Amino acid sequence: MTEDSFKITVHMVSSLDGIIAKKDNSVSWFDTADNYENGVTGENPEDFLKSIDCYVMGSRTYEHAIELSKSYGWAYGDVPTIVVSHKNIKPERTNIEVFAGDLIELVNEKLKPTYKNVWLVGGAILAQQFIRLKLANEIRLTIIPIILGSGTYFLESIGQEQALHLLDVTAYKNGMVELRYEIKNSNS
Amino acid sequence: MTEDSFKITVHMVSSLDGIIAKKDNSVSWFDTADNYENGVTGENPEDFLKSIDCYVMGSRTYEHAIELSKSYGWAYGDVPTIVVSHKNIKPERTNIEVFAGDLIELVNEKLKPTYKNVWLVGGAILAQQFIRLKLANEIRLTIIPIILGSGTYFLESIGQEQALHLLDVTAYKNGMVELRYEIKNSNS
């Protein structure tokens, strides 16, 4: 795969026990109070965001992002964002589009012709569907230094083996570890 | 904590989705065919094993290790090994002892007076009990580059939050990543 080729990345932030959301949806556990001396500091967030040209998310992730935007602003900027849902959602921003069709059609007819670097940012069920159908090319998992003990698991019900290839490991000063894997034999 | 102080390490090997054992107990998924160029090669296994002066395990982990020993030899050498179980187990080696009491008693009366570097190597339920009771000081999780999709989860039913402190991250040439965490506010 070259730098210029089309790529879908599943990006998740989880606890060490693989939980991406607490039952009450609170997000304070993201703010780790940890300090890892050998870690690196984060990339410049602006450079980082610039490389992503489309976000894809499920309806509950969208609704949660809208809720959070009331306090913190909309997290995904002006980047085109596709909400995969059969619900009757009225997008609250002009760069948001709702897609109610099949995921293979989404990838082949909407994403591939227009975008290069697509990030799927949740939720767990949509991420699992992309991995199960081999539509995602990479998994980028950021592990927060905490055990949550209950909540929504990133990969709990995927029910299918998938070989991975480790691409990169980054440990940050705040104790977060980012693991980047290629999904072997993906279809897109 | 100084180098000389007593320490209990929970050591687990899991898939990216946090599974430590497949339903059929097969272990071929441990032999990753992955190649991570930036990784390091493993430590000298002999140096590594020498630092551990006691292994603790549950009965099913013990029975599985005995089963594997028929093909590959006993994995834990002559290091004293304590099997925590109420079952009537007759140890197959002289360095194996069965303990049927309370875990706090195990730590305070059997482990602390005699050992420095205790490794708890499974199973999931015993590991979770040690973490829940704050009897373990460290978690060392080795992540294999695979999604298994079903099996026994390392931390599925722990049901309790636990803050961690990242101590170390090591990526190996075979695509395995070892994460080492301190369990904050442990009791032992």
HADDOCK unambig.tbl for C-alpha pairs under 7 A between the chains (distance, minus, plus):
assign (segid A and resid 17 and name CA) (segid B and resid 18 and name CA) 6.84 0.50 0.50
assign (segid A and resid 17 and name CA) (segid B and resid 155 and name CA) 5.71 0.50 0.50
assign (segid A and resid 18 and name CA) (segid B and resid 17 and name CA) 6.85 0.50 0.50
assign (segid A and resid 18 and name CA) (segid B and resid 18 and name CA) 6.90 0.50 0.50
assign (segid A and resid 34 and name CA) (segid B and resid 165 and name CA) 5.88 0.50 0.50
assign (segid A and resid 36 and name CA) (segid B and resid 166 and name CA) 6.07 0.50 0.50
assign (segid A and resid 36 and name CA) (segid B and resid 167 and name CA) 6.86 0.50 0.50
assign (segid A and resid 145 and name CA) (segid B and resid 163 and name CA) 6.66 0.50 0.50
assign (segid A and resid 145 and name CA) (segid B and resid 164 and name CA) 4.97 0.50 0.50
assign (segid A and resid 145 and name CA) (segid B and resid 165 and name CA) 6.09 0.50 0.50
assign (segid A and resid 145 and name CA) (segid B and resid 166 and name CA) 6.38 0.50 0.50
assign (segid A and resid 146 and name CA) (segid B and resid 162 and name CA) 5.81 0.50 0.50
assign (segid A and resid 146 and name CA) (segid B and resid 163 and name CA) 4.60 0.50 0.50
assign (segid A and resid 146 and name CA) (segid B and resid 164 and name CA) 5.05 0.50 0.50
assign (segid A and resid 147 and name CA) (segid B and resid 161 and name CA) 5.37 0.50 0.50
assign (segid A and resid 147 and name CA) (segid B and resid 162 and name CA) 4.95 0.50 0.50
assign (segid A and resid 147 and name CA) (segid B and resid 163 and name CA) 6.36 0.50 0.50
assign (segid A and resid 148 and name CA) (segid B and resid 160 and name CA) 6.44 0.50 0.50
assign (segid A and resid 148 and name CA) (segid B and resid 161 and name CA) 4.50 0.50 0.50
assign (segid A and resid 148 and name CA) (segid B and resid 162 and name CA) 6.61 0.50 0.50
assign (segid A and resid 149 and name CA) (segid B and resid 157 and name CA) 6.78 0.50 0.50
assign (segid A and resid 149 and name CA) (segid B and resid 158 and name CA) 5.27 0.50 0.50
assign (segid A and resid 149 and name CA) (segid B and resid 159 and name CA) 4.15 0.50 0.50
assign (segid A and resid 149 and name CA) (segid B and resid 160 and name CA) 4.73 0.50 0.50
assign (segid A and resid 149 and name CA) (segid B and resid 161 and name CA) 5.43 0.50 0.50
assign (segid A and resid 150 and name CA) (segid B and resid 159 and name CA) 5.58 0.50 0.50
assign (segid A and resid 155 and name CA) (segid B and resid 17 and name CA) 5.71 0.50 0.50
assign (segid A and resid 157 and name CA) (segid B and resid 149 and name CA) 6.79 0.50 0.50
assign (segid A and resid 158 and name CA) (segid B and resid 149 and name CA) 5.26 0.50 0.50
assign (segid A and resid 159 and name CA) (segid B and resid 149 and name CA) 4.15 0.50 0.50
assign (segid A and resid 159 and name CA) (segid B and resid 150 and name CA) 5.59 0.50 0.50
assign (segid A and resid 160 and name CA) (segid B and resid 148 and name CA) 6.43 0.50 0.50
assign (segid A and resid 160 and name CA) (segid B and resid 149 and name CA) 4.71 0.50 0.50
assign (segid A and resid 161 and name CA) (segid B and resid 147 and name CA) 5.36 0.50 0.50
assign (segid A and resid 161 and name CA) (segid B and resid 148 and name CA) 4.49 0.50 0.50
assign (segid A and resid 161 and name CA) (segid B and resid 149 and name CA) 5.44 0.50 0.50
assign (segid A and resid 162 and name CA) (segid B and resid 146 and name CA) 5.80 0.50 0.50
assign (segid A and resid 162 and name CA) (segid B and resid 147 and name CA) 4.94 0.50 0.50
assign (segid A and resid 162 and name CA) (segid B and resid 148 and name CA) 6.60 0.50 0.50
assign (segid A and resid 163 and name CA) (segid B and resid 145 and name CA) 6.65 0.50 0.50
assign (segid A and resid 163 and name CA) (segid B and resid 146 and name CA) 4.59 0.50 0.50
assign (segid A and resid 163 and name CA) (segid B and resid 147 and name CA) 6.36 0.50 0.50
assign (segid A and resid 164 and name CA) (segid B and resid 145 and name CA) 4.98 0.50 0.50
assign (segid A and resid 164 and name CA) (segid B and resid 146 and name CA) 5.04 0.50 0.50
assign (segid A and resid 165 and name CA) (segid B and resid 34 and name CA) 5.87 0.50 0.50
assign (segid A and resid 165 and name CA) (segid B and resid 145 and name CA) 6.09 0.50 0.50
assign (segid A and resid 165 and name CA) (segid B and resid 175 and name CA) 6.88 0.50 0.50
assign (segid A and resid 166 and name CA) (segid B and resid 36 and name CA) 6.07 0.50 0.50
assign (segid A and resid 166 and name CA) (segid B and resid 145 and name CA) 6.37 0.50 0.50
assign (segid A and resid 166 and name CA) (segid B and resid 175 and name CA) 5.36 0.50 0.50
assign (segid A and resid 167 and name CA) (segid B and resid 36 and name CA) 6.86 0.50 0.50
assign (segid A and resid 175 and name CA) (segid B and resid 165 and name CA) 6.90 0.50 0.50
assign (segid A and resid 175 and name CA) (segid B and resid 166 and name CA) 5.38 0.50 0.50
